[in-house]
Amino acid sequence: MKKINGFIALTLSSFAQESHYELGIGAGVVTYPSYVGSKSNNRIISPIPYLRYEGEKMSLAKGGLKYNFFNNDKITIDLSLGASLPVESDNVPLRNGMEDLDFTLELGPRLNYEIHKDQEHEVTFKLPVRMVVATDIQNFGNQGFFIAPNLNYVFEKDDFRVKLKTGPLWADSKYHNYFYGVGKQDITLARNAYDAKGGYNGYRNTLSLKYRKGAWNYGAFVSHININGATFEDSPLIETKNALYLGTFISYVFYEG
């Protein structure tokens, strides 16, 4: 109970500090592979709430919830989030008959180092280390950890913003086996047993664009992951070495405070 009360007090104190927030509504379209290495693609078209909050220590935006535990002129340590959507194995030929992949949530600390910053340009190195939890809402399971060091370049002028993120990926054997392992119960004539090792996970490049005109926000992104040389690239569940994620959104901010 003391820990819960302490967390509530910390959260309330963060929102009580000088802050800025925006509320809105929007819609987005995202096209993505069932998992990296799969040729099966999915598309989501959905209305989405638009919520942006910036305080002295806490912020909430498209990148997730962040809380600065430490900062100076160049270095900050905050909390970062990531996620992957669930996959029905019967819709993926290579996984047919296997258990579905649940929604995964990634949570952990992130080290940020500001390399350069001026009025229009910013270059930052970021090092997130995240624990991965898979859930179908009723059950939760630890699925290892994921590390994604990356270099970020941001160009921002007037209402236009461009961001480029690039960097390698690593994960442990538990994470890799969740997506690419094949147990004895899943062996078929076309699918051999496979035990994935931890290590190199691939290389990711992401380009995102955002434009704001009055209360309207417009945005798009493209993200590419290549898994040549990944420790799991010989898994029987792999059918391509490239994965492409595409998305676009539009939102309208109806309240600012």
N, C-alpha and C positions, 0 to 999 in steps of 0.2 A: 504493500500500500504506500509506503514512503517513497519507493521508486516511482510509482504512478503519479503521486502528488508532485514529486519533484519535476517529472517530465511536463506535467500540465503547467506548473509554474514557469518553467523555462519557455514553453511555447507561448503562453500569455504575455510574458515579459518581452519576447521577441516581437510580437505583433503590436505591443504598446509603444515600441520605439518609433522614431520617425520613419515613416514608410509611405509607399505608393502602391496602389493596386488598381486593376482594371477587370471589369466583368463584361462578358460578351457571349455571343453564340456564333457558331460557324458550321462548316461542312468540309469534309475531306475525303480524298480518294487515295488509297494506298494499294500498290501492287507489289507482292513479295513472294519468294519461294517458300514452300512448306518448311524447309530447313536448308541451311547452306549445304550445297551438294546435290539438291533435288531439282529435277526439271519441272516438277509440278508447281504451278503458280496459283496464287490466290489473290482475290481483290476484295477490298472492303470500301464501301461507300456509306458514309455515316455522318449524321449530325454530331457535332462535338461542342462541348462547352469551352469557352475561352476564359481562362483565369490566369492573371499575371499579378504576382505580388513581389515587391522588393522592399526589404527592410535592411537595417544595419547589419544583421547577421543572417537572417533567413530570407530565402527567395523561393518562389514557386512559379514555374513557367513551363514551356514546352519541353525543356530539358529535364524536368522533374523537380522534386523538392531538394533544396540545398540548404545546409546550415554550416556556416563558417565556424570551425572550432579554433582556428588559429589564423592570423594574418599579419603580415607586415607590408612594406612597400612593394615587395616582389613575390612573396610566397604566401599562398593561402592553402588551408586544408579544409575541405568541406565534405558533405555527404552527397553521394550521387546515386542515381537509380538507372536501371535499364530493364528491359522486358522482352519476351518473345511470345507470340500468340500460339494458342493450342493448335494441334494438328490431328485430324482423324486419319489414322493409318490406312483405313480402307480406301481413302481417296488418293493414296500415294502407292503406285504399283510396287515399288521396292519394299515397302513396309507392310504390304497386305498381310493381315493375320496377326500382326504384332500389336502390342499395347499402344494406345494413343499417346501422343506427346501432350502433356498438360501445359497450361500457361506457366511461364517461368518469370520470376521476379528477381532482379539483380540488385543488391544493396551493399554499399560499402564506402569506405573513405576514399577521397581523391586529393592528390597533391597537385597544386597548380603553380607554375612558375612563369611569371611575366617576363618575356625576353625583350619585347619592344612594345611601346604604345605611344601614339600621338593622336591628333584630332580625328584622323581618318583611318589609321591602320593599327592593328594589334596582332602580335604574335605571342602565342602562349604554348608552353608544354604542359600536358596534363597526364597524370598517372592514376587512373582509377583501379582499385582492387576490390572486387565485389564477390560476395557470397551469393550462390544461386539457389533459389528455392522453387520447386515445382509444386503446383497446387491445382486441384479441381474444385476448390472452395471447401469441400468436405475434408480433404486430406492434404497434408503438407509434407514435403520431403526434401532434405538437403541434397543438392545435386552438384556439389563441389564449388570451385571458385573460378573466376574469370579475370584476366588482366589485360587491359587495353591501353598501353601508352600511346599518346598521339600528339601530333603537332598541329596547332590550330592557327589559321590566318583569317582575320576578319577585316573587311573593308566596309566602312560605313560612312555615307555622305547624304546629308539631308534625310530623306525618308527611305533610302535604299540601303540594303545590307546584303553583303555576300560573305559566305563563310566556307572555307575549305579545311577539311580535317583529314589527316593521313597518319597511318601508323599500323604496326604489326599487332597481332593478337596471340595470347597464350591462355591455356586452360589446363586443369588437371585431368587425370584419367577418369574420374567419376563424371565430370561434365561431358567429356568426349563419349563415354560409354552410354550416357543417357540418350544422346542423339544418334550415335554411330555403332554402338555395340550390338552384337547378335548373340543371345544366349542359346543354350541347348534346346530350349522349348520352341525357339523360332527358326531352327534349321529347316531348310527345304532343299529340293534338288537344285534350285537356282540361288540359294542363299546359305553360305557357309557360316559357321560360328566365327565370331570376331570379337577380340578383346582389345579395345582402344587404349593407347598409351597417352600419358600426359605430355604436354609440350607445345610446340608451335601450332597455332590454330588457323593462321592465314594472315592476309594483309587487306586492310580496308581503306578506301578513299571515299569521302563524302563531300558533295557540293550542295549547298543550300542557298536559296535566294529569298529575300523578303522585301516587300514594298508596302509602305503605309500611306494612305491618302485619306486624311481626315480620320473618321472613325473606322475606316475599312482597312483590313490587313490582307495582303495577298502573299502567298508563299509557295515554294516548290523545292523538292530535293531529289537527288539521285545518289545512291550509295552502291558501291561495287566492292565485293569481297572475292579475292582469289585465294584458293587453298592449295596451290602447287607447293609441295614440300611439307604440307601439314602432316602431323603424325598419324592421322586417321585417313589419309587420302586413298588407301587401298581397302577401305571398308566396302563390303558388298552393297551398302546403302548409298554409296556415292555414284552418281552418274554424270556429273559435270564438275569442273574445277572452278566455275565462276557462278556468282550469285548477284542478282541485280534487284535493288529495291527502288521503287519510284513512288513519289507522292506529291500531292498538291492540295492546298487548302485556301479557303476564304473565310474571313470572320468579321463580325461587326461588334465594336465595343460600344455598349450602351450606358456604361457607368464608369467613372474614374474617381478615385478618392485618395 
